[in-house]
Amino acid sequence: MTSQYKTVLDAGNASIPLGPLVVVLAIPVLLLAFAHVARARAWRSSKGKLQGALWLLYLSYAPMVLYQYWTLWHGRAEARAATRMSIEAGPLDTAATDREPEGLFLETKQRFAVNGVDFEYRHVSLRYLDFLLPQADLVTLPLAEDAQVRVTYRDDGTDKQLLRFEVAPKAGTR
């Protein structure tokens, strides 16, 4: 009898949101339109510090967004190309979840063990205005006690990168 597992986390198929990229591409067009209208109507802001401040804000925001996209793309490509994978399947031995606010960010750490192998799944998300930076789909792992799970991971010594987390349905449910 084979058990069907439901995939909860798959690092190789993580979706990358397009919202922040649209914002980064649209802002220069809006800033140029603002400058053109301001000059045509002889507004003070066309020559003032406001226009320079808006460009400075954009030029500091765009590299952050592009770096986040590169990080997401690199992590997904790395998970797809993983060659030294290990799999642990069995009941969860221990499980703990910690959430710690750090300024604008919320850090979530989930620690668990399967067959004596310890894992930590960690992600950081913005508490407010989370649409401003691209983020992978943040998944809270279902760490129910004695749940049957299958964890695929890449083992680099003390660091373990979760590639896939699957959970089996409880007996008697489909």
Secondary structure as the mmCIF struct_conf table of DSSP 4:
data_model
#
loop_
_struct_conf.conf_type_id
_struct_conf.id
_struct_conf.beg_label_comp_id
_struct_conf.beg_label_asym_id
_struct_conf.beg_label_seq_id
_struct_conf.end_label_comp_id
_struct_conf.end_label_asym_id
_struct_conf.end_label_seq_id
HELX_LH_PP_P HELX_LH_PP_P1 THR A 2 TYR A 5
STRN STRN1 LYS A 6 ASP A 10
HELX_RH_3T_P HELX_RH_3T_P1 ALA A 11 ASN A 13
HELX_RH_AL_P HELX_RH_AL_P1 GLY A 19 ALA A 40
TURN_TY1_P TURN_TY1_P1 ARG A 41 ALA A 42
HELX_RH_3T_P HELX_RH_3T_P2 ARG A 44 SER A 46
TURN_TY1_P TURN_TY1_P2 LYS A 47 LYS A 47
BEND BEND1 GLY A 48 GLY A 48
HELX_RH_AL_P HELX_RH_AL_P2 LYS A 49 ARG A 80
TURN_TY1_P TURN_TY1_P3 ALA A 81 ALA A 81
BEND BEND2 ARG A 84 ARG A 84
STRN STRN2 MET A 85 GLU A 102
TURN_TY1_P TURN_TY1_P4 GLY A 103 LEU A 104
STRN STRN3 PHE A 105 VAL A 114
TURN_TY1_P TURN_TY1_P5 ASN A 115 GLY A 116
STRN STRN4 VAL A 117 LEU A 126
BEND BEND3 ARG A 127 TYR A 128
HELX_RH_3T_P HELX_RH_3T_P3 ASP A 130 LEU A 132
BEND BEND4 LEU A 133 LEU A 133
HELX_LH_PP_P HELX_LH_PP_P2 ALA A 136 LEU A 138
TURN_TY1_P TURN_TY1_P6 GLU A 145 ASP A 146
STRN STRN5 GLN A 148 ASP A 156
TURN_TY1_P TURN_TY1_P7 GLY A 157 THR A 158
STRN STRN6 ASP A 159 VAL A 167
HELX_LH_PP_P HELX_LH_PP_P3 ALA A 168 LYS A 170
TURN_TY1_P TURN_TY1_P8 ALA A 171 GLY A 172
#
